[in-house]
Amino acid sequence: MRIQMGRARNVRPWKKLLLVLMILLVPLLVTSPRPLTARMVADSENGTKVIVLNYHKIDNMNISLSVLPEDFEQQMQYLYDHGYHTITPDDLYNSLEGTEELPENPVLITFDDGYRDNYDNAYPILKKYGFKATIFVVTGFLGKYPNYLTWDMAREMDANGISIESHTVDHKSMTDLTDDQLRAELVDSKKQAEKELGHSVDYMAYPTGTYNLHIAQLVKDAGYKAAFTIKYGNVDKASNIYALERVPVFHTEDTNKSFLERIRYTPIFERFGWIKS
């Protein structure tokens, strides 16, 4: 299954009109006191659509990768108040395979790298709302650098609804590596995480989101069931199982407004073919 970014060519007149209306309505919906929620509905061909959110740090560093803890709390409260149900990578995979039915309005919350603030700041908020999440950890950094998780922290979270998965050994750009280096990054991180956690580690996320079809094949050969990149769009049965879409959440001048736009309008735009074709 391959995905290409949709292009705004040969757009029918009625779609052009709808696009203009959406552009005009976005500011109104974002500021509305009773915001509308874009439901994660199914279509007859590709099944349930799932939004996968991608975070990195939850702290006060005031950089693009660092979402403020108070902003993260507001975002989790929004998901809770609007009936979203958090799922695990296994839930998503089984749904794509047709062996599991997802809850209404599913969302997969993910973090990359394995920073300590995920434990100190994000984990208590996730527990408050009863949310599951997934952290893709750089296995060579855990327990080695003070700003990253320890394996004891990872084991605690893994036992309490926070799946720990692979983000390679050293977080090197995979398109810059030889095949032998790629295999080491993929296989060694999987083995170490499985040894530390005591169970199979079946999913990985590409560092910086970069990959190609050859790398995706090596991921499959290393024994992973699926892999995640960074690409706007929802995951459904049309997705490449080794390049699953994730919508990034960054710190901006108005972080929560940006978050709402991603949550509400990604599924709407995709339904009309403006993101994924």
N, C-alpha and C positions, 0 to 999 in steps of 0.2 A: 504494500500500500504506500503510495507516494502522495505527498501533498505539495501543492504549489500555492503561492500567494496569489489571490484573485486580483485581476486588473480591471480598472473602471473603463472597459472598452465595450462597444456594442451593447450599451445599457439601454433597455427599453425606456420609452418616455415616461411610463407610469412609475418605473423604478427611480428615474431621475427626480420626479416630483416627490416621491416618498423620501428620498435621500435629503432633499431640501427641507422637507417638513421635519425630519429627524434632527437636522442640524439646528433648526429653529427651536425645537422643543427641548433639546439637551439642557440649555441653561435654565429653563423653567422647571424641568424635572429635578435637577440637582438642588435648586433652592426651594423646592416645594416643601411646605410644612408637613405634608403627607406624601412622602415620596413613593413612586411606583417602583415595583420590583420586577425585573425581567426574569420570569420563571424559567427554570432549566427544563424545557419541554423536550419530548421525544419527537422524532419524525419517523415516517413509516419505513424509510430506507436505512437510516444510520443509527436508530435507537436513541437512548437517553444521552443528552449532552451534559458534559461535566466540566465545570470551570475548575482549573487547578491554579491556585495562587502560589506565587513564589516570593518569599522573603529571604533576607540574609540576616541582618543584625536588628535587634530590638533594644536600642539604648539611646543615650542623649548626645551622641557624637556630632549630630547636625551635618551629616554627609549623606549622599544620595542612597547608600546602602543601609543606612540606619533609620528605621522607623521609630519615632518616639514611643515609649511605653504607653503614654496616655492615648496616642493615636491608635496604637495597636489594640488597646482595650476598646476604644470606640468602634473600631472595625469589627472586632469579635462580637460586641454587643449588637451591632447592626445585623450580622449574620444570624445571631440567636433570635433577635426580635422579628426577623423576617422569614423565619421558618427554614433556614438552611440546615442541612444535616451533613456533618463531617464524615468522611469515609477514609479508608486505608488504601494503599496501593493494591493490596490483594482484592479488595472490594471492586476497585476500578478494573483490574485485570480480569476478574471473573465475570464482570458485566460485559466486557468487550468479547469475552469468549462465549457468552451466552449461557453461563452456568449460575448466575446470581442476578437477582433483581435489586436495583439500587433504591434507596429511599427517595422520597420526593425532594426535589431541589438539592441534589448532592453537591458538595464542594470538597476538594482535596486541598488541604493547607500544607505547604511545604516550605522548608528552610534549607538553604545551601551553606555548606562549609563546616558547620558544627561549632559556632561561637559559644562561649560560656554564657553570654547574655541570653541565649535561647533557654538555658536552664534557670538563670536568675530572674529574668523578666518575662519571657514569653510563657514558659511552662506554668507558673501560677495563674496567669490569665486564662490559659487554655483549660486548666483544671476547674477554674471558677465557672466556666460555661459548659463543662462536660464535653469538651471538644477533643477529637483525635487530631493528630498532625503527623508529619513525616519530616525527619531531618536527614539530609544527605551529607554525610560526614567525610572529611578528608582524613583518612585513617592515620596517615603519617604525622598529623598535627595533634591528634588527641593525646592528652597526657604529656605532651612535649612542650607546648607553648601555653603560658598562663591565660591567654585570652581565648583559649579553646576549651571545649569540654574535656573532662576526664572520662575514662571508661566507666568508672563508678557512676557518674552522672548519667552517662548514656544508658547504662543498664537499668538504672532507676526509672528513667523516662520510658524506655522500651517496655518495661513491665507495667506501665501505667498509661497506655494509649498513645504513646509517641513512637512511631516506627523509626528505627534507625537503619538507614540504607547507605549505599556507597556513593562517594563523590571522588573516587580514585585515591591513590596513595599520596600524591604530591601536588594535586591541582594544577598540573601542567596543561597547556593548550594541546588538545589531542591531535589537532591537524599538523602540529609541529614535530610529532614523534615518529620513530620508526615502528614497524610492526612488532618487533621484540619489546620495545619500550611500552607500546600500547597494551600488549598482553600482560606485561608485568603490572602496569597501573590497574588494569581491570581485575586480573586474577588475584594478585597479592592483597588488594584492598578487600575483596570479597572474602578471602580466606581469613584475614585478620579480624574483620568484623564478625564473621561467623564464630571464630574461636572465642572472642571476647563476649559475645552475646549468647552463645550457646544454641543458636538456631540458624536456619538458612537465611541468607541475604540475597534477595531475588531481583532487586531493582537498583538502578543507578541513575545519576544525573550528570550530564556532560559539563565539565568545567567551562565557564563562560558561555555555555550553550552551543559551542561549536562542535560540529561533527560532519561526516559525510557518509555515504552509503557503505563504503568499505569499513569504516570504523564501526558503523552500526552492525555489520556482519560479525566483526570481532567481539562486540558486546554479546551478541547472541551466542557465539562460539564459547565465550567464557562462562556461560550458564545462566545469564540473567534472563528473566522473563520479559522485561520491558525496560525502556530508558526514557528519560525526560530531557527536553531541551527548553529553550525559552522562545516562544512564538505566540503571538496573539491569536486567540481562537479557543474553542472548546474541544475537549476530547470526546470523540464518538467513534463509531465503528469504521468511519472513513479515515481515521487517524493512522499514522505509521506507528506501530507498537513500539518501535525503537527510536521514535522521535516524537514523543507525546508533547502536546502543546502545554505551556504554562504561561500565565499572565503575571508579569513582574509587578511588585508593589514597591515603589521608591518613596523616599522622603523628598517632598517638593514644597513649593511655597504654600500650597494648600493640599496636604497629603490626603486628607480624608475625602476631599472633593474628587481628587484623582482616583482614589479607591472606588468611590461610588460610580464614577464613569466606567471604570473597568468592569465592575460587577454588573451594572445595568445594561450597558450597551454592547459589550462584546457578544453576548448571545443574540441580541437583536440584529446586529450587523451581519453576523454569520448566517443567520436564517435567510437573509436575502443575498447571500453569496458575495459579500463585500470583504470577507477576510480569507476564507478557505474555499477552494474549488476542487 
